[in-house]
Amino acid sequence: MRAFLLHSNEPALELLLDKLTIAHGSRLPSEQEAWFIIHWGAYHPERGHAEALQPVKSLLLSLQPARVAELLKMHGIDCALEENPSAKGNPSSAARKNLTAAAAAPGKGRRWTHIYAVPVFHLQALSLFHQSFGVYYSSGAPSGVRIRDGAAAEWTELGTDRPTYYAAHAMREAVKTIYALGLDYGVVRVGVRPDGTMAVLRLEAIPQLTPRLAELFAEAMNRFDEQLASGVFSRHKEVMLGADPEFLLLTPGGKVKFASRYVDKDGPFGCDAIVLRSRRKIFPLAELRPKPSTEVRELLIHLHRTMQLAAKRITDSDLLWVAGGMPVRGLPLGGHIHFSGTPLDGRLLRALDNYIALPLTLLEDTTTGWRKPQYGFLGDFRKARHGGFEYRVLPSWMVSPTVAKGVLALAKLVAEHYLELKQRPLAEPEVTRAYYQGDKARIRPLLSALWRDVEKLPGYARHESYLLPLRRMMLQMRSWNEREDIRPKWKISPFA
């Protein structure tokens, strides 16, 4: 399969076309080759083409600032599009100057100390452009300090290799924004306020091309085409799974005991951090890091061994081990799953969201939803040093062996056969809202169709004994209890 850029001769598109090595045109060729379509612009009708980037439906939504702002807020993304006169349509140069002046002018109207522009393609920030407005003084500058009275500095390309704190956050917010809107590429502008908070200022799902942006997007598209041609996305590979689920230690009276009192940060059993608003780190979370495996059963054995190790290190056997999403307000728990042997693909990420994260909501306790959307937002991932990636959306599924077995088996199947899993209920905003609000009544009717797809996968029979109990719990909407000690169910000392 090869990529085909389908466009409508949008303005400045020649800058991009001149640099492309992939096929392109304003209509698909008549020959019956299996093309992977990359849409550019929203003037082509949606064909229901399964293999496509930048769905036309998502493009059309991105042109409605009010809908964009609503959806980004749902995903926990701070958005200031309504404050941006250039948000509607293609802004004039005068509008851009007005926005720059509002940001740069000293005094009441000045809102942003830094602005970053991030071109994104297929879950990757291609580069980073920066504009600085200097230090902001809300009530006037101290004596002897001069304030620049001109416009902002020119855009400077910083690249992505060694980003600063704010630059790294801007890139993450940009990738998150593109994904949240159902897009696959675009340019996102992110502003930093004087208090250090960040907001999305502008979105270009049809990027206004400059020579440099055209070069970046052409390189990304050509690279994507090479990956398609090599079969990196289409070959079924055996996926290796790893995990690092977290749990909390509570006294019988419900007081948190920090895991850092019993264990160091590193190792198969360690502690993990929570970053406070002051950026200070504390280490209350206990984290299990079992040895990865290509076999779900073997990974579960390794997981149980790390729990036994934890029982030896945690000398106070009266402490309760609790899991889930947020058994104690302010201390979110994650059930991160690591994937190796499969590429990071937007289709895989959306399959994980739709076939695991969405139905798992049916088992959530009332406190699980407290972690959303700051944590547990859809599409949350982190690239790993070993070349794989970490899926970070799920709460800690350590609540019971039944849930853990089912979640890991489902993750294995989805990762190895995601190209066969086509349903995307989360593409509908009301389903996304149900996910974040924990609306089980809205989600439950979706389970049957999703599960039928899973049952058709080649590896289903092999994992059926793990999957059927999970499905039964989901149909019954049997919530886990986040304040219940998990050790008896796992048969961990002193309950072995």
N, C-alpha and C positions, 0 to 999 in steps of 0.2 A: 504494500500500500504506500502511496505517496501523497503529499500534501498539495492542496490546490487553494490558492487565495481567490475567493470570489468577491468581487468589488463592484462598485457602480461609478468608477472614475471620479471619486471624491477629490476635492481640492488638495493640491500638493501631493497627490498620491504618486506621481512620477518619481518623487524623491525616493520612495520605497521600492517601486517596481524596478528601477534601474539597478538596484542592489540585490534583488532576489534571484536565486537560482532555481526556485520552485516554480511550477506552472501557475499561471494566474490569468484572469480574464473576467469579463462582466457576465459571462454565462458558462455553465459547465460544458466541456467538450462532448460531442455526440457519442464518441466511443464509450463502451460500457466498462471502462476501467473503474476499479473501486477506489474512489478518491476520498481522502480525509479533508473535509472542507474547513477552511479558516475563513469565517465571515469577516468582511470589512465593510462597515456601514449597515444600515437597517432597511435597505431598499429591496432586498430579496425576500420572497416569502419563505416562511419556515416550511421545510419539506419533510419534517419528521426524520431527518437524516441522523442516524444514531452516531455516526462518526463525524463529529464537527466540534470546532472551537468557536466560542463567542456566539451562543444561541441568539437568534434574532429577537426572541421574546425578552431576553435579558437586556439586550441592547435598547429596545424600546422602553423598558422600565427605567433604564439608566438616564433617559432623557427627561424624566419627570422628577424634578428636585424634591417635591414633597414626598413622593413615594420612596425615593432614595433615602431621604433623611429618616423616614419612619422605619425602613428596613434596617438601616445601619444602627439606629438606636436599639432595635430589637436584639441585635447581635452584640450590644454593649460597646459600640463604636461611637465616640463623641463626634458630632457632626455640626459644622457651622456653615453649611451650604446656604441656609436662609440668610446669612449675613453677607453673602458673597454675590455682588451684582453680576459676576461673570458666570454664575451657575446655570443660567437658562440659555440653551442653545450655544452658538458660537459667539463668544464675547467680542465686542469691538475693541480696538486698541484704546479708545477713550475709557471704556469700562475697566480694562486692565490697569490703566494709569490711576483711575479712581481707587481701585482696590489697593494698589501699591501705596498711594498717598495715605489712605486710611491706616495702613499698617505702619508706615514709617513716621507719620507726623507725631511729634511729642505731645503729651497731654492726654486728654480724655479719649480721643478717637483712636489711639494707638493700641492695638491688641496683640500683636505677634512680635516676638523677639527673633524668631527664626522661622523660615518657611522652607520646606523640602519638597522637591518634585521627584517622584519615583516612577519610572516606567517599569511595568510588570508584565511578564509573559509566562504563562503556564507555571504558576506558583513560585516564580523567581523574580527578584528585583534585579533588573538589568544594569542599572547604575543609580547614582544618587546625585541630584543637583541641589545646591544650597544657596539661600539668600539670607543674609543677616541684616538685622535692623539695630544691632547694638543693645546696650543696657537700657531697660525701661525704668523710669522713676515716676510713680503714680502721682506724687504731689510736688513735682519739681525736682531738679537736680541739686545735689549738695553744693555748697559754695566751692567754686573753683573747678567744677566739672562741666565741661562743654558737651552739649548735645548736638549731634549732627542734624542739620536742618534740611538736608537734601533727601532725595528719594533713596530707596534701598540700594544696596550694592548690587552689582551685576550677578547673574547666576554663575555659580562656580561648580564644575563637575568634580565631586569628591570620589566617585567610584564606590565600590562595596567592600573592599578588602579589609580596611581597618576603620570601621565606623565609630564615631563617638557615641555616647550614651543615647542622646536624642536622635542621632542619625539611625542607629540600630532600631530604635523604637519606631521611627518614621517608616522604615522599610517593612517592619512587621505589620504596622497598621495599614500600609498600602496593599500588601499581599492579602491581608485579612479582608479589606474592603472589596477588592476585586472578587474574591471568592464568595463573600457574603451576598453579593448582588447577582450571583450566577454567571459571572463573566469569566473569561480566561485571560484577558489582557486589557491594558489601558494605562493611563497616566494618572496618578493620584497626587494631589498636592496636600501636604500636611503642615499645619501651623503649630508652633510652640508658643504658649501664652507666657506672660511674665512670671506666673506662679509655677511654671514647669509642666502644666497639663497640656495635652495635645488634642487637636481636632482636625478632621478631614475638611478641607476648604473647597476642594474642587475635584471633580472626576471627569475624565475624558475617556469614555468607552470607545470613541472614534478619535484617536489622538490627533491633535493639531501638529502636523509634522514639521520638524526642523531638519536640516541635514543630519545632525547628530542623532536625533530620535529615529529618523528613518534608518540610519546605519544600525542602531541597536536592535530595532524590531526586525530588520532584514536578517541580521545575524542569528537572532533567536528563531525565526521561522525556518531559515535554512538548516539550522541545527536540529530543529524538531523534525524536519523532513528526513534528515539523515537517520535519525533514530527510528522513524517509521520504516524506512527502507531496510534497516538492519534487523527489524523484527523485535526490537527490544521491548515494545509494548504488547506484542501479540503472542509471543511464545509463552506457553504455560510452564512455569518454573516451580520447583519445590521451594517454598518460602520457609525461612527460618524465623521462628518467633522468640522474642524475649519479652520481659515484663519488669516493671518496678512498681507494684501496687503499694499503697501507703495505708497505715492505720495509726490510731491514736491510743495513748495510754491514759486511762481514767481511774481515779480512786473510786471506791464504792460510793462515795458521796458526790461523785461527778466532777471532781477537780482534775484538771489536766496535769499530768506529769510529763515533763519534756523528755523525749527519747534521748536527747544529748546527755542526760544524766547516766545513761547505761551503755551507750555505744558511740563510736566515732562516726565521722561522715562517710568514710569509704568502706568497701567490703561488701560481701553478699548480704549482710544485714547491717544497715547503717541508719543515719538520721538525715532528714531533709529539711530545707529551710522554708520559712515564710518571710517575705520581705515586707517590712512595715512601711508606712507612708514616709517616714524619715529616711528610707532606704537602708535602715539597719536590719540585719538578718538575725532571726531567732531560729532555733532548731527543735521544734516540738514534735515533728512527724517522724514516725518509724517507717522505714522503707525496706522492702524485700527485693533483692536483685538476684533471682535464680539464674542458673546457667541456661543460656538459650538452647533451643533444640528445634529440629524440623518435625518432631513428633509431639503432638499435644499431650499425650499421656506422659512422655518423658519430662516435658516441661512442668507438668503438675507434680511429678515426683520431686524434681529439683526445687519447686516452690515449697513443698511440704518440708523438705530438708532445711531450707532457710528459716522456716517457721520454728523448727525444732532448735536451730541455732539461736534464734531470737529468744526462745524460752530459757535457754541456759544463760544468756547475757542479762535478761531482765530478772533481776534477783528477787523482786517483790511479786510473788505469785498472786497476791490479792488484787493487783491492778487488772482492770478490764481492758481487753483489746477490742476496739470498736473500729468499724470500717464504714463504707458507704460514701456519701458525698460531702456532708458537713455535719457530723454528729455534734460538734460544738461550733456555735456561730463564730465566724472569723477565721476558722481553721479548715480550709478546704482540702479534701483528699482526692487523689487521682488514681486511676487504674491504667496507667500508661502501658501501651503495648508497642514493642519494637518489631520492625519488619526488616529483614535482610533477604536479598535475592530477588527483589522485585523493584522496579523503578518507582520513584515518586511521580505519580500521574494524577492529574485532577480527577479523572474518572474513578480511580481507586479511592481517592479521598471521599468523593461523593457517595460511592458505594458503601464505604465504611459508615458514613453518617446515616445513610438511609436504611441499611440493612442491620446495623448493630445499635448505634447510638439512639436512633428514633424508637425502635421497639423496646429497648432496655428501659426507657422512661416508664414503661408500664409497671416496673418493679420498684420504682423509687419510693422512698419514705418521704414524709412531708418535709423533712429537713434537707433532703438531697438537693432540691431546687435552689437552696440558698446560694450554692456556688455559681449559679448561672446568672448573667452571662459573662461575669468577669472571668470565671473558669468554666470549662465545659462548653465553650462556644464552638459551634460547628466548624469543622475544617481545621481545628487546632493541630498543628504538627510542628515538629522540630527535626531538622536534619541531623543525622548522627555522624560522628567522626569515622565510623566503620563503613560508611557509604550508604547505609540504610536510612530509615527515618523512624521517628517516634510519634505514634498517634496518641494525642493527649486529651481527647474529648471526654472519655468515660470516667465516671466516678470509680471509687475503689470497689471492684467486684469481689473482694475478699470476704464479703459478708457470709458466704457459705461455699462449700465445695461444689454444690450443684450449679450455682450461678457462675463460679469461676470456670468450671469445665465447659459449660455451654458457651460462655463469652469467648474463651480461647479457641474452641472448635469452630465457632462462627467466624472469628477473625481469620483463622487458617483458610477456611473455604472461600471467604470473600476475597482475600488477598491473592489466592491462586486462580480464581475464576471471575474476577470482577468485570471482565469484558462481556460476560454473559448475563450480568445483572443490570438491567436497563431501567428499572423503575426509579423515579425521582420524586416521590411525594413531597419532599422538602423544597422542591422548586416552587411550590405554592406557598405564598406568605402566611396563609392561615395555619398551615401545618407547621411551619417554622415557629409561629407564635405558640402553637400547642406544645411544641417541644420545650421551649423556654419557660412556659407557664406550667408545665407538667400536667397538661390537660389529657388525662388518660382516656376519657370517653371519646375524644376526637381522634386519638391515635389508635385505639384498639381495632376499629374496623379495617385499618390498613394492614394489619398483621397477616391476615390470611393470604393476600396476594403476594406480599413480600416473601412469606415462607414457602409458597409454592415454587417460586424461583429457586430458593435454596435447595429444596428437595430434588430439583432436576439436575443439580450439579454432580459431576462424576464422583466426587469424594464424599457425598452426603452419607451413603450407607455406612461408610467406615466410621463416621463420627455420630451416627444416629443415637447411640446410647447416651451420649453427652447432650445432644441437642433436644431430644423430645422432652425431657424434664424441664428444660428452660422454656420451651414453647408452652408447655402446660401452665407453668407459673405465669407467663405473660398473658395467656388467655384468661386466667383467673384474676389477673391484676393483683397478684399476691405480693404486697409490699414487704421489703426487708425492714428490719428494725435496726436503726443506726446506733442505738444505745445498748444493744445486746452483745455480750461477749462472744467473739467468734471462735474461741478456743475449743469449746465442747464439740462443735460441729466438725472441726478439723482434727479432733482428737489430739490436741496438744497438751502437754504436761501443764497443770496437774490433772487434766481430764483425759489423758491417754488411756 
